[in-house]
Amino acid sequence: MMLYLLLLLSFIIHIVTFVIIRQLKLKQDMLTTTEDNVNQQVKNIEDTLAVYLVELKEENENFVKQVGKLNDNKSVNNKNKQEQQQVRQPVAEFDTSKDTTEYQPISHVEQVEDVVERSTTASVLHLHEKGHTVDEIAKKLDKGKTEVELLLKFQQKK
């Protein structure tokens, strides 16, 4: 009877061992399948990036060609303008044949009034010295508040 018990115990241990070995084999196959899927996805991504890079290279080449054409057109336009200016210069020489009938003297200095135009900066500084705020200066000179502030800051640094 003892022999039967030992045989039964051996048989049970063998069955458990085979089940464990089968489970390990399934896990290994699953890992291999997952690894193959990951490798396939990596390959797909690499192929997509390669195609994208080729398209980018083609677009860059087309862009460089277009810029080259624009530069060529600009140089041709500049040459044409220079030629037109050279053609126009001799035309001015033919205008000397016209008669200048009357000479008009320049008016005397006493008759001409001096006109003083203030720059925007000078106007801003003048109004600021009088005590006007930035908002008031901007409204009076029809300028932006930020522009007035910047002009004042630049002048304060000097």
FENVENDA-V103302 format. One record per pair of residues at least 4 apart in sequence whose C-alpha atoms are under 7 Angstrom apart, sorted by the first residue. I is the first residue (numbers start at 1). J is the second residue. Records with the same first field share a line. If there is no record, write none. Layout:
I->J  J
//
This chain:
1->5
2->6
3->7
4->8
5->9
6->10
7->11
8->12
9->13
10->14
11->15
12->16
13->17
14->18
15->19
16->20
17->21
18->22
19->23
20->24
21->25
22->26
23->27
24->28
25->29
26->30
27->31
28->32
29->33
30->34
31->35
32->36
33->37
34->38
35->39
36->40
37->41
38->42
39->43
40->44
41->45
42->46
43->47
44->48
45->49
46->50
47->51
48->52
49->53
50->54
51->55
52->56
53->57
54->58
55->59
56->60
57->61
58->62
59->63
60->64
61->65
62->66
63->67
64->68
65->69
66->70
67->71
68->72
69->73
70->74
71->75
72->76
73->77
74->78
75->79
76->80
77->81
78->82
79->83
80->84
81->85
82->86
83->87
84->88
85->89
107->111
118->122  123
119->123
120->124
121->125  151
122->126
123->127
124->128  137  148
125->129  152
126->130
127->131  132  137
128->132  133
132->136  137
133->137
134->138  145  148  149
135->139  145
136->140
137->141
138->142  143  144  145  148
139->143
143->147
144->148
145->149
146->150
147->151
148->152
149->153
150->154
151->155
152->156
153->157
154->158
//
